[in-house]
Amino acid sequence: MALKAVHVSDLPNLVQVPDNAALALSDAVRLFKGVNEDDCDKMKCGCKLPNFVVMGHRGSGMNNMLQSSDHVKKSIRENSILSFNAAVKFPIDFIEFDVQVTRDGYPVIFHDVFILAEYKGAIFEKRVTDLTIAEFLSYGPQKEPGNVGKPLFRKTKDGRIFEWKVEKDDPLCTLQEVMEKVEHPVGFNIELKFDDQMVYTENEFTRVLQAILQVVNKYAQDRPIIFSSFHPDAAQLIRKLQTLYPVFFLTNGGSQIYVDIRRNSLEDAINVCLTGGLQGIVSEVRAIFRNPGAVTRIKESKLSLVTYGQLNNVPKVVYMQHRMAVDGVIVDSVQEITEAISECFKPAKDSEEDGLFGEEKQMQVKTEPGTFLQQEFSLLLKHVPELIHS
């Protein structure tokens, strides 16, 4: 049966935040060290990531509709409490997830801008931000025994639509529930999700960001928090609205061109951070391999650098980033990458000669970050040709 996607609404119903809305900023662990001395003094929580951090992408990994044979990619519903708590069983530092705000002001965890369900043979799309909290939670499995939610569907980038099936399902959830039910002390990288096809006013941004901050400040307690966003205005505004938590700017580093030129390169990302007082960059991993010199410029700008992308599920790629002085990676294959990191970064024995690439002993594992060699980079390209061809 052919499925047709139908738009129900095109614009979210956004309202202004009252002028006297107060934010109760709670104390947080001192996880970071400031971007510069002045900024560090101002922030209760600084901004330099300690050591090399691993973040679970949408918890235990995203659900890829096109890779249904991949057990990791479909095992647990992404962006769910079940997925988050499964990820924290491994030695990760953060989980990354996406937050949007419903029409009635509730921050919820969901990646896609539209939520899809079937009605009389057609697939209807509704913006998450157009839904009330009750409507949003009516999709998918329900918390109350006997209740049946609307089956979820998902659209791929090429327009195909699939029923969203996973091996281990879990109800949709709110930011408050995540704060209360996900095990400590894992940190949260909270991506502030906005629609690339929409133009937002500052009042609209403020309404959404204030709603998120009110939950974070009430329930985060001593949990490490990072805010991140692909939208430069949202990232810079949340930095103005609070000084407790670091803010990172998300970029794909130029693999896609946007009307907003601030989003089109790593150099643009550095400028966004420096002009807005942000603390770091989250870049698509291929961008830093295509332009490794940008890593040096990011470090010289006293910014932290984290990467995301499918190649971060390859241990060799993660290891090379450690050598390049990247501060952390967002991964889907949480177990595989954490195990590889534990093995690679443990103290070396005198008799140990094999590197991460096995018999090719030119590349040793037990070395300090930042000691990046062109020989090693060439070897990585040989083993991971996607870096060149994708």
PEMO-V947674 format. One record per residue. PHI is phi as a letter, one per 30 degrees, with the letter a starting at -180 (* if undefined). NEAR is the number of other ideal C-beta (glycine too) atoms within 12 Angstrom. D_CENTER is the distance of its C-alpha to the mean C-alpha in Angstrom with 1 decimal. Layout:
phi:PHI near:NEAR d_center:D_CENTER
phi:PHI near:NEAR d_center:D_CENTER
This chain:
phi:* near:10 d_center:34.8
phi:d near:9 d_center:33.1
phi:c near:23 d_center:30.3
phi:c near:19 d_center:30.1
phi:d near:24 d_center:27.2
phi:b near:22 d_center:28.6
phi:d near:19 d_center:27.0
phi:c near:21 d_center:28.0
phi:b near:22 d_center:26.7
phi:c near:17 d_center:25.4
phi:b near:17 d_center:24.8
phi:d near:33 d_center:23.1
phi:c near:20 d_center:25.6
phi:c near:31 d_center:24.2
phi:b near:21 d_center:26.4
phi:d near:18 d_center:26.9
phi:d near:26 d_center:26.2
phi:e near:14 d_center:29.5
phi:d near:9 d_center:30.3
phi:c near:7 d_center:31.0
phi:d near:19 d_center:27.6
phi:c near:15 d_center:27.1
phi:c near:26 d_center:24.1
phi:d near:17 d_center:25.0
phi:d near:22 d_center:22.9
phi:d near:24 d_center:22.9
phi:d near:17 d_center:23.2
phi:b near:28 d_center:20.3
phi:d near:23 d_center:20.5
phi:d near:20 d_center:21.0
phi:d near:35 d_center:18.0
phi:b near:36 d_center:18.1
phi:b near:24 d_center:20.9
phi:e near:26 d_center:21.3
phi:d near:34 d_center:20.9
phi:b near:20 d_center:24.6
phi:d near:12 d_center:27.4
phi:d near:13 d_center:27.8
phi:d near:28 d_center:24.1
phi:d near:22 d_center:24.0
phi:d near:13 d_center:27.0
phi:d near:19 d_center:25.6
phi:c near:30 d_center:22.4
phi:d near:26 d_center:22.7
phi:b near:35 d_center:19.5
phi:d near:32 d_center:19.3
phi:b near:41 d_center:16.7
phi:c near:31 d_center:17.3
phi:d near:36 d_center:15.3
phi:d near:19 d_center:18.0
phi:h near:21 d_center:18.7
phi:c near:34 d_center:16.2
phi:c near:40 d_center:13.1
phi:c near:46 d_center:11.3
phi:c near:46 d_center:8.0
phi:d near:47 d_center:8.2
phi:d near:42 d_center:6.0
phi:h near:43 d_center:6.9
phi:j near:47 d_center:9.5
phi:c near:44 d_center:12.0
phi:k near:43 d_center:10.6
phi:d near:41 d_center:10.5
phi:c near:38 d_center:14.1
phi:c near:28 d_center:15.6
phi:d near:28 d_center:18.8
phi:c near:18 d_center:20.4
phi:b near:19 d_center:20.2
phi:d near:20 d_center:22.0
phi:d near:11 d_center:23.9
phi:d near:20 d_center:20.9
phi:e near:20 d_center:21.0
phi:d near:32 d_center:17.6
phi:d near:28 d_center:15.9
phi:b near:29 d_center:18.0
phi:d near:32 d_center:19.0
phi:b near:31 d_center:17.1
phi:e near:37 d_center:15.7
phi:d near:43 d_center:12.0
phi:h near:47 d_center:10.5
phi:b near:42 d_center:13.9
phi:d near:36 d_center:15.6
phi:e near:33 d_center:17.3
phi:d near:43 d_center:14.2
phi:d near:43 d_center:12.8
phi:d near:27 d_center:16.3
phi:d near:30 d_center:16.8
phi:d near:45 d_center:14.0
phi:d near:32 d_center:15.4
phi:d near:21 d_center:18.7
phi:c near:29 d_center:17.6
phi:d near:24 d_center:17.4
phi:c near:42 d_center:13.7
phi:c near:37 d_center:12.8
phi:b near:44 d_center:9.6
phi:c near:48 d_center:7.7
phi:c near:50 d_center:4.2
phi:a near:49 d_center:5.4
phi:c near:38 d_center:6.9
phi:b near:42 d_center:10.1
phi:b near:42 d_center:13.2
phi:c near:44 d_center:16.8
phi:d near:36 d_center:19.8
phi:e near:27 d_center:23.1
phi:c near:23 d_center:24.6
phi:j near:32 d_center:21.9
phi:c near:31 d_center:19.8
phi:d near:41 d_center:16.0
phi:b near:42 d_center:14.8
phi:c near:46 d_center:11.9
phi:a near:42 d_center:11.7
phi:d near:31 d_center:9.8
phi:d near:33 d_center:13.0
phi:d near:28 d_center:15.1
phi:c near:33 d_center:18.1
phi:c near:39 d_center:19.2
phi:c near:36 d_center:22.0
phi:b near:31 d_center:25.1
phi:c near:25 d_center:28.6
phi:b near:18 d_center:31.8
phi:h near:11 d_center:35.2
phi:i near:11 d_center:33.8
phi:c near:19 d_center:31.5
phi:c near:32 d_center:27.7
phi:c near:28 d_center:27.0
phi:c near:30 d_center:23.8
phi:b near:33 d_center:22.9
phi:d near:32 d_center:20.3
phi:e near:38 d_center:18.3
phi:d near:40 d_center:19.3
phi:c near:28 d_center:22.9
phi:d near:33 d_center:23.1
phi:d near:20 d_center:24.4
phi:d near:27 d_center:22.7
phi:d near:17 d_center:25.6
phi:d near:25 d_center:25.1
phi:d near:34 d_center:21.4
phi:d near:29 d_center:22.2
phi:d near:25 d_center:25.1
phi:c near:35 d_center:22.9
phi:i near:35 d_center:22.5
phi:d near:28 d_center:24.1
phi:c near:19 d_center:25.7
phi:d near:20 d_center:26.0
phi:d near:11 d_center:29.8
phi:e near:7 d_center:32.0
phi:j near:8 d_center:33.8
phi:d near:14 d_center:31.5
phi:c near:12 d_center:30.1
phi:d near:24 d_center:27.1
phi:d near:26 d_center:26.6
phi:d near:23 d_center:25.4
phi:c near:39 d_center:22.1
phi:b near:31 d_center:21.9
phi:b near:38 d_center:19.3
phi:c near:29 d_center:19.8
phi:d near:19 d_center:18.8
phi:d near:12 d_center:18.5
phi:c near:9 d_center:22.2
phi:j near:14 d_center:23.2
phi:d near:17 d_center:24.1
phi:c near:28 d_center:23.7
phi:b near:25 d_center:23.4
phi:d near:23 d_center:23.9
phi:d near:36 d_center:20.7
phi:c near:19 d_center:22.1
phi:b near:34 d_center:20.6
phi:d near:19 d_center:22.6
phi:b near:21 d_center:21.5
phi:c near:26 d_center:20.8
phi:a near:32 d_center:19.8
phi:d near:29 d_center:20.2
phi:d near:43 d_center:17.7
phi:b near:37 d_center:16.9
phi:c near:34 d_center:16.6
phi:d near:43 d_center:14.6
phi:d near:26 d_center:18.0
phi:d near:28 d_center:18.4
phi:d near:42 d_center:15.1
phi:d near:35 d_center:16.3
phi:d near:19 d_center:19.7
phi:c near:23 d_center:19.2
phi:d near:35 d_center:16.5
phi:d near:23 d_center:18.3
phi:d near:20 d_center:18.5
phi:c near:21 d_center:17.9
phi:e near:36 d_center:14.3
phi:d near:42 d_center:12.0
phi:c near:46 d_center:9.2
phi:c near:45 d_center:6.1
phi:c near:43 d_center:6.8
phi:d near:41 d_center:5.6
phi:d near:45 d_center:9.2
phi:c near:39 d_center:10.0
phi:b near:36 d_center:13.3
phi:d near:26 d_center:15.6
phi:d near:21 d_center:16.3
phi:c near:16 d_center:19.9
phi:c near:23 d_center:20.7
phi:c near:17 d_center:22.1
phi:c near:29 d_center:21.5
phi:d near:17 d_center:23.9
phi:d near:21 d_center:23.3
phi:d near:17 d_center:24.6
phi:d near:28 d_center:22.2
phi:e near:34 d_center:19.2
phi:d near:28 d_center:21.0
phi:e near:32 d_center:21.7
phi:d near:45 d_center:18.1
phi:d near:44 d_center:16.8
phi:d near:34 d_center:19.8
phi:d near:39 d_center:19.3
phi:d near:48 d_center:15.8
phi:d near:40 d_center:17.3
phi:d near:30 d_center:20.4
phi:d near:32 d_center:18.6
phi:d near:38 d_center:16.6
phi:d near:32 d_center:19.8
phi:d near:20 d_center:21.9
phi:c near:26 d_center:20.0
phi:d near:39 d_center:17.7
phi:h near:21 d_center:20.8
phi:c near:20 d_center:20.2
phi:d near:33 d_center:16.6
phi:d near:35 d_center:14.5
phi:b near:48 d_center:12.0
phi:b near:49 d_center:9.8
phi:c near:46 d_center:9.2
phi:b near:44 d_center:7.4
phi:a near:42 d_center:8.6
phi:d near:34 d_center:10.1
phi:c near:35 d_center:13.3
phi:d near:38 d_center:15.3
phi:d near:31 d_center:17.6
phi:d near:45 d_center:15.1
phi:d near:40 d_center:13.6
phi:d near:29 d_center:17.2
phi:d near:33 d_center:18.5
phi:d near:43 d_center:16.3
phi:d near:39 d_center:17.5
phi:d near:22 d_center:21.0
phi:d near:34 d_center:20.7
phi:a near:31 d_center:19.9
phi:b near:30 d_center:20.3
phi:d near:35 d_center:19.2
phi:c near:43 d_center:15.5
phi:d near:47 d_center:14.0
phi:b near:46 d_center:12.2
phi:c near:51 d_center:10.2
phi:c near:47 d_center:10.7
phi:d near:43 d_center:8.5
phi:a near:48 d_center:11.1
phi:c near:29 d_center:12.3
phi:i near:37 d_center:15.2
phi:j near:24 d_center:17.9
phi:d near:22 d_center:17.6
phi:b near:18 d_center:17.9
phi:c near:15 d_center:20.1
phi:c near:20 d_center:19.7
phi:d near:11 d_center:22.5
phi:d near:22 d_center:20.8
phi:d near:16 d_center:21.7
phi:d near:32 d_center:19.3
phi:c near:34 d_center:16.5
phi:c near:23 d_center:18.6
phi:a near:29 d_center:18.4
phi:d near:40 d_center:17.3
phi:d near:25 d_center:20.5
phi:d near:28 d_center:19.5
phi:d near:45 d_center:16.2
phi:d near:34 d_center:18.4
phi:d near:25 d_center:20.7
phi:e near:39 d_center:18.2
phi:d near:41 d_center:17.3
phi:d near:28 d_center:20.9
phi:d near:18 d_center:22.3
phi:c near:31 d_center:20.0
phi:i near:31 d_center:20.0
phi:d near:44 d_center:16.2
phi:c near:47 d_center:15.4
phi:a near:46 d_center:13.1
phi:b near:53 d_center:11.4
phi:c near:51 d_center:8.3
phi:c near:49 d_center:10.3
phi:d near:35 d_center:10.7
phi:d near:43 d_center:12.8
phi:d near:32 d_center:16.0
phi:d near:38 d_center:16.3
phi:d near:46 d_center:17.1
phi:d near:38 d_center:19.5
phi:d near:27 d_center:21.2
phi:b near:26 d_center:21.5
phi:d near:33 d_center:21.6
phi:d near:20 d_center:23.6
phi:d near:32 d_center:20.7
phi:d near:38 d_center:19.4
phi:d near:20 d_center:22.7
phi:d near:24 d_center:22.6
phi:d near:41 d_center:19.2
phi:d near:26 d_center:20.7
phi:d near:14 d_center:23.9
phi:d near:28 d_center:22.2
phi:i near:29 d_center:21.1
phi:c near:43 d_center:17.4
phi:d near:41 d_center:14.8
phi:b near:48 d_center:12.9
phi:b near:47 d_center:9.8
phi:b near:48 d_center:9.2
phi:b near:43 d_center:7.5
phi:k near:35 d_center:9.9
phi:e near:29 d_center:12.7
phi:d near:38 d_center:14.8
phi:d near:45 d_center:12.7
phi:d near:35 d_center:14.5
phi:c near:31 d_center:17.7
phi:e near:34 d_center:18.9
phi:e near:37 d_center:21.0
phi:d near:40 d_center:18.2
phi:d near:44 d_center:16.3
phi:d near:37 d_center:19.7
phi:d near:44 d_center:20.6
phi:d near:47 d_center:17.5
phi:e near:38 d_center:18.8
phi:d near:35 d_center:22.1
phi:d near:37 d_center:20.8
phi:i near:30 d_center:19.6
phi:d near:42 d_center:15.8
phi:d near:42 d_center:14.5
phi:a near:43 d_center:11.7
phi:b near:47 d_center:9.8
phi:c near:46 d_center:6.8
phi:b near:45 d_center:9.3
phi:c near:40 d_center:10.7
phi:d near:35 d_center:14.1
phi:d near:43 d_center:13.7
phi:d near:27 d_center:17.4
phi:d near:25 d_center:18.5
phi:d near:42 d_center:16.4
phi:d near:30 d_center:17.2
phi:d near:20 d_center:20.8
phi:d near:30 d_center:21.0
phi:d near:34 d_center:19.7
phi:e near:20 d_center:22.2
phi:d near:21 d_center:24.9
phi:d near:31 d_center:24.3
phi:c near:26 d_center:24.0
phi:d near:13 d_center:26.8
phi:e near:12 d_center:30.1
phi:d near:17 d_center:32.1
phi:c near:10 d_center:35.6
phi:e near:7 d_center:38.4
phi:d near:7 d_center:39.2
phi:d near:17 d_center:35.7
phi:b near:16 d_center:35.6
phi:d near:19 d_center:33.2
phi:c near:29 d_center:29.9
phi:d near:34 d_center:26.7
phi:c near:27 d_center:28.3
phi:i near:15 d_center:31.2
phi:d near:10 d_center:34.7
phi:d near:20 d_center:33.7
phi:d near:16 d_center:34.3
phi:d near:22 d_center:33.6
phi:c near:30 d_center:30.1
phi:c near:23 d_center:30.1
phi:d near:34 d_center:27.2
phi:d near:24 d_center:28.4
phi:b near:24 d_center:27.9
phi:d near:16 d_center:26.3
phi:d near:25 d_center:23.1
phi:j near:17 d_center:24.1
phi:d near:18 d_center:27.2
phi:d near:28 d_center:25.9
phi:c near:19 d_center:28.8
phi:d near:16 d_center:29.4
phi:d near:20 d_center:31.0
phi:d near:32 d_center:28.0
phi:d near:29 d_center:25.9
phi:d near:21 d_center:28.6
phi:d near:26 d_center:28.6
phi:d near:38 d_center:24.9
phi:d near:25 d_center:25.4
phi:d near:19 d_center:28.3
phi:d near:26 d_center:26.3
phi:b near:31 d_center:23.2
phi:d near:15 d_center:24.9
phi:e near:22 d_center:21.8
phi:d near:31 d_center:20.9
phi:d near:16 d_center:24.2
phi:c near:10 d_center:24.6
phi:c near:17 d_center:21.2
